[in-house]
Amino acid sequence: MRVQIQKWGNSLALRIPKPFAEDVAVKEGTIVDLSVSKGKVIAAPVRKKRATLKQLLARVNKGNLHREVDFGPSVGRESW
């Protein structure tokens, strides 16, 4: 598919056709990593890496570990 580069302020803009955007799961506000490789412009979506449970637990230490929290006796239909 051919698209036209357009002026946007002092920069240039490229519109991403909807089927392409859907295919790579990008939407308005998505951050992309823009680079040039062998004379080609590459825009790759930046994906947040999700931490695993093991990685999260590795960050627990005496400084950030809290004790149990007591919310008092059961009220109403609560049961413990």
C-alpha positions as MATLAB code, in Angstrom:
seq = 'MRVQIQKWGNSLALRIPKPFAEDVAVKEGTIVDLSVSKGKVIAAPVRKKRATLKQLLARVNKGNLHREVDFGPSVGRESW';
ca = [
       0.000    0.000    0.000;
       1.336    3.432   -0.862;
       0.639    6.407    1.383;
       1.707   10.032    1.132;
       3.967   11.811    3.608;
       2.384   15.084    4.779;
       3.753   18.167    6.515;
       2.824   18.541   10.184;
       4.267   21.736   11.650;
       8.033   21.592   11.069;
       7.937   17.795   10.829;
       6.600   15.214    8.435;
       3.759   12.815    9.226;
       2.775    9.412    7.933;
      -0.774    8.130    8.391;
      -1.048    4.463    9.276;
      -4.002    2.812    7.528;
      -6.509    1.221    9.915;
      -5.880   -2.416    8.806;
      -2.152   -1.983    9.444;
      -2.759   -0.376   12.847;
      -5.113   -3.190   13.836;
      -2.646   -5.818   12.621;
       0.114   -4.532   14.909;
      -2.272   -3.483   17.720;
      -1.444    0.236   17.761;
      -3.874    3.031   18.494;
      -3.800    6.747   19.178;
      -1.243    7.444   21.900;
       0.822    4.280   21.315;
       4.548    4.935   21.730;
       6.713    3.627   18.887;
      10.452    3.202   18.515;
      11.414    4.982   15.284;
      14.647    3.943   13.577;
      16.363    3.799   10.197;
      17.896    0.610    8.856;
      19.434    0.208    5.403;
      17.598    3.267    4.093;
      14.220    2.208    5.501;
      12.186    3.882    8.240;
      11.013    1.402   10.866;
       8.347    2.200   13.462;
       7.959   -0.580   16.034;
       5.459   -0.358   18.911;
       7.085   -0.237   22.339;
       5.528   -2.942   24.486;
       5.699   -2.820   28.267;
       7.312   -5.915   29.651;
       5.131   -7.613   32.230;
       6.947   -8.745   35.341;
       6.639  -12.376   36.349;
       5.684  -13.392   39.881;
       9.239  -14.628   40.405;
      10.651  -11.211   39.404;
       8.232   -9.383   41.691;
       8.972  -11.626   44.667;
      12.727  -11.189   44.107;
      12.266   -7.490   44.993;
      10.687   -8.228   48.404;
      13.069   -7.484   51.284;
      12.918   -6.549   54.968;
      12.630   -2.861   54.056;
       9.425   -3.249   52.038;
       7.824   -6.263   53.736;
       4.868   -5.322   55.929;
       3.167   -7.173   58.750;
      -0.334   -8.522   58.730;
      -3.046   -5.875   58.861;
      -5.863   -6.313   61.360;
      -9.147   -4.864   60.187;
     -10.934   -5.701   63.432;
     -13.673   -8.218   64.143;
     -16.148   -9.438   61.537;
     -19.045   -7.098   60.842;
     -22.434   -8.114   59.496;
     -22.304  -11.239   57.336;
     -18.474  -11.341   57.035;
     -16.759  -14.531   58.088;
     -13.078  -15.318   58.590;
];
